[in-house]
Amino acid sequence: MDGTAQLTARPVRAFAYDPSSAPGTPHARAVAVLDANWTGTSTVPSRGLYPHQWSWDSAFIAIGLRHVAPLRAQTELETLLAAQWGDGRVPHIVFHPSVPLDAYFPSPDFWRSTTAGRTAGAPRTVQTSGIVQPPVHALAAWLVHRADPALSRARGFLARVYPRLAAWHRYLLHRRDLGGGGLVSVVHPWEQGMDNSPCWDAPLSRVAPAPARSFRRADLAHGAPEDRPTDLDYGRYVRLAADYRDGEYRDGRGAFAVEDPSFNALLAVSEHALARIARELGATGTARHARAERLTAALVERLWDPAYGLFLCRDVLTGEAVPERGVTGLVPLLLPGLPREVARALVGTLTGPHFGLGTSTRLVPSHDLLGETFDPHRYWRGPAWFNTGWLLERGLRLHGERAHADALRTAVPELAAASDFAEYVDPYTGEACGATGFGWTAALTLDLLHDASGEDAALHG
């Protein structure tokens, strides 16, 4: 029996709540997806393609779960943070021990976390990857707490996760400022989460790919090849990860280091959330708010490009901006301290011809519609993703763009349900791409259906 079948065959604990919607509604269908993907301690993104726990997926999943199963939402984050390394990093994958090694690549025997990660403090009792993903976790923890404060306080939820979240942020701020300008660098495209974005093409071009015969792509067994990264890109991902592993996961020595707008914006948003958590625990959040504002200022100083009308990635090893319009450059709209003229320009770019929101598209494409590399089906090179739509809905609402925010708030659940909660969709047609029954698509649909007024959108500031 393969790993997917093993997990599917296990009895799944039912949600401890009475759904308010009738069977067959988007709400009930989204709940069913999350219930089907639950393993007992965490939620897999999808049963076939992603049979383990992923870091930023779990943060988004907890945000949706909080409305229907707050204890499960807390458990989701606690399970992930229990796999934190001693140096503070939160790994991007926590491997499920019953899943066979050939069910997903790179598998635990590739990462070798318990040996190669020993110096960095990798846990000895669970196997993980050695890279990270965007730091959405403190925002998720704060929203999960707000969903049921009595349960959270009774369990000491915030008191237990706060030290781990603080250590996670310290790791990023102290160990990953590879450019010396106050921003965090990612050392692998998988860390940023938008794996094969054209924003990585130039920095990746100097990486010699691992030979195709040295690895087997399990993802192609679950998705159409034209929807997935190319073999050349994958060979470069494998080379970068293997070099990082062989260097015992030490930072600052690799062939890839990029300051990314969305990764840093999400860290700033989560610093604001940590400030709120600190106040809830009786401490002051002033220093964390100040740190978030410094991150915002550094983002504007180092990555904002008024000619492009959005934030650009910066290749740390060359010191040059990457001249590509990716959705990553729009995500800083989430920041409450963004200068007014920058926020206005971002909205103009989002709704203009390069992304077409409200005219040619209902969801935000992952890359420039007019770019030479745009592809409406290939992973992060053009398709629309539901998590970035959710993030930008919050950003639009935060900056007073209510009509655009309302349109996204309507489009995300409608297109999610119509695509069977797809991993991502064609930005023009809404055609499903990648996996269906995808965890964060279902979870963020629930969040938008429950928070009908958009009240929570300003709570991260």
N, C-alpha and C positions, 0 to 999 in steps of 0.2 A: 504493500500500500504506500503511495507517495505521500509527501508531507501535507499537501493540500487536502487529500482525502482523510488523513489522520485527524487534522484539525476540524474538518467539516463533520466527521463522524462523532465528535465529542458532543455530549449534551451541553447545550448553551443555557446559562441561567437567564431566565426571563427578566425583563424590566419590571421593577417594583413600582409601577404606576398605572393609572388608568388613562389610556390615550384619549385625548379630547376630540379626535377626528375619526371619521368612519373609515373602515377598511378601503384601500384603493386610492385614498387621497395622497397627495405628495407628502404630507406629514407622516401618515402611517407607513408609506413605502420607505421614507427616509429612516424611520425608526427600525424597520425590518432589516435594512442594509446594515445598520450599526449592530443590531442584535446578531445577525449572521456572521459578522466579522469579529465578534468578541471571542477572546480565547480563554477568559476566566480571570485574567489580570490586566489585559490590555487589548487594543483593537488593531487588527492588521488593516493596512490600506485596502487590500483586496486579497481574496483567498488564493487566487492562482498566481498572479504576477508578483505580489509583494507579501509573502507569507510570514513576515516578522514584524517587529515594532519599529516604526520610523519616527524620528525625533519631532520634526515640525508637523508631521501628520498628526501625531498624538496631541500636540497642543491645539490644533484646529478641531480635532475630534472632541477633545474635552470641552471646547467652547460650545459645541452643539449638544453634547451629552448633558451639560449642566441643566438644561431645560426639562429633561425627561428622566434623568437618572443621576442626580448630583453626587451620590456616593461613588457611582461608577466613574464619573468625571474626575473626582479626586483621585481615585485609584489609578486611573490612566496616567496621570502626571506623577504620582508617587512611584509607580512601577518604572517609568522612564528614569526618574531621578535616582532611583536606587542603583542604577548602572553607571552613575557618574564616576569619572576617574579621579584619582587623588589630586591631580593638578587643576581640577575644576571643570574640565571639558565634559560636555554631555554628548555622547557618541550618537552618530546619525542613525545607526541601526543597533537594536538589542535583539540578538538572535534567539529564536524559540528553540529549545534544545531537542524537541521531538521532530523537527523538520529535517529531512535528509539533506546532506550537503549539496546534492545536485539539483535541489529545488530552486536555488537562487545563486547567482554569481554577481559579485564576489562573496563567497561563503566564509564561515568562520575560519576554515583552514587557510584561507588567503590572508585574512587580516592578522591572525595570530596574536590577538590582543593580550592574552594572558602571559605571553612570553615577550614579544616585541614591545608591548606597552608597559612592561613591568616598571621601568624607570619612571614613566609618567604616571604611575599609580593606577593602571587598569585593574578593574576588579578581578578577583581570582575565581569567583564562583559563577560568573556569567560571562558569556562571550559576546563581544561587541565589535563594531568597526572602530577605526581609529581617527576618523575625521568627524566633523560636526555639521550642523545645519542651522538655519537662521534662528535667532533667539526670541521666539514668540512666547516662550514658556511663562514668563512672569505676567504678561498680559493675560494669558489663559488662566493662570492661578488666581489672579484678582477677579476675573469675571466668574470663575467657578465659585469662588467664595461668596460673591454677591448673590448668586443664584439661591443659596441656602445658608445664610450666615450662621443660623443656629446649629446646623449640622457641622459646618466648618469649625466653629468654635468648640463644640463638644468633642470633636475628634482632634483638636489642635492642629488642623490642616496647615494653616499659614505658618504657625510656629515651626513646624517640621520642614516645610519646603523652603522657607525663607533663607536659611543658611546655605542650602544647596544652590538656590538661584543666585545668591550674592557671590558665591564661589565661581559659578559659571560666568557671570559677568566680569569678575576679576580676571579670570583666565583670558577672556577675549580682549579686555582693555589693556592688560599688562603684557601678554605673550603674543598678541597678534597685531600690535601696532607696528607692522613691518616697514611702513613708509615713513614713520616718525612724525606724522602730522596729526595724530589724535584720532585716526580712523582705524577700524579693524580690517585686516586683509583676510581673504579666503585663500586657501592653498590648494584647492581642488574645485572644479566646477560643481561637483556633487554637493559641496558644502553650501553653496549659494542657493541650491535647490532648483534652479532653472538650468538643468544639466547641460543641454547642447545649444544654448542661446548663441546667436551670432556674435554676441558681445565677447564670447570666449575665443572666437576663431583666431584672432591675431595673437593673443598671449599663448594659446595652445600650439601655434604653428612651430614654435621652437622645441616642442616636446617630441622626441622620437617615439613612435608608437610601439607598444609591445607586439611581438609577432602574433598573427592571428591564430596560429596553432597552439599558442601558450595558454589559451583560455577558451571557454565555451559559453556563449551567450544564452543564458536561460530565458531572457526576456523575449526572445524571438519566438519562443514556443507559445506565448500568450498574447502577442500583439502583431499586427501587420508590420512587416519590415519597413514599409514606407512611412509608418507613424513613429518609428523609433530612431535613435541616433545611428549614424553610419558606423560601419566596422572601423573606419579610420579614426573617427572620434573615440570610439570605445577603446581602441588600442592605446590611445593617448591617455584616457582615463585610467586604464589599468597600469600603464607605466608610472604615472604620477603617484598612484596609490601604493604601488610596490616600492617605489623609491622612498616614500614617506615612511612606510613600514620598516624598510631596511635601515633607515636612519633612526629607528626607535621612536618615531613620532615626535622628533624634535622640530620645532618651528623655525622658519627663517632660512632654510637651506635648500629649498626646492626650486624647480624651474618655472613655477607658476605662483604668482602672488598678485592679487587684484583687490583694490578697494572698490567695493560694490555699494551702490546707493541703497538698495532695499535692505540688505543685511544690516547696514549701519542704521538705517531709519528704524528698523524693527528693534534694534538694541536700544535706541533712544526711547522709543515708545515703551519698551519693557522697563527701562530705568524709571520712567514716570510711574509705571505700575508698581515697581518695587518700592517707590516712595510712598505710595498709598498703602501697600502692605505693611511697611515699617510703621506708619502712623496707626494702623489698626492694631499693631502689636505694642503700641505705647511708646515708640521711638519717634525721632524726627526724620522726616523725609527730605529735608532741605538740601542736603548734599547730593542726593540722587537726582532731584529735580535740576540742580545746577549742572550735574554731569550730563544729563540729557540735553540741556541747552548748549553745553560745549560741543557735544556730538553734532547737534543741529548746525551750529556755527561752522564747524569743521567741514561738514557736508557741503554747505553752501560755498565755502571758500575754496574747497579742493575739487568738487565734482560738478558744481552747477555750470551749465553752459547756456547762456542766454540765446546764442545763435541757433542752437538746437531746440531750445524751449523745454529742456528736461535735464536731469542729472546724467552724466556719463560715467561709465566705469573708468578706473585709472589703473593702468598696468604699472605696478610698483617697480618692476625690474627695469623698465625703460623710462619711467617717469612720465609717460605720455597717456593722454586720454584716448579711449577707444571710441572712434566715431561711429557708433551704432545706436539707433533708437530702440531700446528694449523696454519692456514693461517695468523692469527694475528701476528705470529712471523716473517713473511716475509714482512709485510707491511712497517716496518721501512726502507726498501730499498728506499722509497720516500725521505729520508732525504738527503739534499745536503752535510751536514757536517759529514756524516758517515765515520768512518775510512776505508781506502781502503781495508784492509784485511777483515773487517767485510762485506763490500759490496760484495767482491769476494766470501766469504763463503756463503752468502745468495743466490747468483746466483747459486752456486754449489748445494745447498740444493733444490732450486726451480726446477732445471733441472735434479736433481738426482732421485733415485728410490722412495724417500718418497713423491714427488709431481709430478714427471714424465713429466714436461712441455717440449713439443717438442718431446717426445718419446711415452709414453703411453697415454698422455692427451694433448688436445689442449687448454683447459682452466684450470685454477689452481684449484685443489680440495680444499675444505675447511678444510680438515684434512688429516693426514698422511695416504697414501695409504697402508702402511704396518702395521698400528696400529691395535690393537685388537678391537678397538671400531669403526673402519671405516665402514661407511654405505653409499653406493653411492646415496641413495635416501632420507635419513632422515635429512632434514633441514641443519644445520651447522655441521653435523657429517661426511661429505664427499662430498656432491654435490658441483658443481662449481657455483659460483655466479658472475654476470657480474660486480658488483661494485668493487669487489676485483681484478678481471681481469683488469679493467680500472686503478685502483691504481697501480698495479704491472707493467702494461705497461709503465706508467709514470716513475716508479722507475728504471726499466731496461733501458729506454732511457736516463734518467738522468745520469746513471753510465756507459754509453757508450756501453751497450749491445744491439746494434741496431738490430741484426738479431732476437734475441728473442723478442724484443719489436715489430718489424714488424710482426712477426708471431702472436702475441697476438692481434695486431691491426687488422689483417685480420680475426682472429678466432672469436672475440667478435661479430662483426656485422653479420657474416655468421651464427653462431650458434644462435644468438638472433633471427634473421629472421626465421631460420628453425624451431625454437621451439615456434613460435608465441609470441615472446618476453616474455618468461617464467620468473618466479621469480627466478628459479635456475634450473640446469640441471644435469643429470648423467654425471660425468666427463669423463667417457669412451665412452659413446654412444651419448651424447648430448640430450637424451630423456628429454622432458619437465617435470618438477616437480613443485608442488605448483600452484600458480595462473598463468594465462597467461594474455597478455595485461598489463604487469607490468611496472610501470612508469619509474623507474630508468634504467631498461633494455633498454627501447626505447630511453630514453634521452641520455644515454652514447653511444648507437649505433650512434645517431646523432652526438655526439661530435667527435667520431672517424672518421666518414665519412667526416665531415667538416674539421677537423684538419688533413688532409691527411699526412702532413709532420711531424707531431709530434712536431711542433714548440712550442706549449703551454706547453709541458711537463716540460720544464726547468724554467717556469715562476714563480713557487712557491718558488724558491730558492733565 
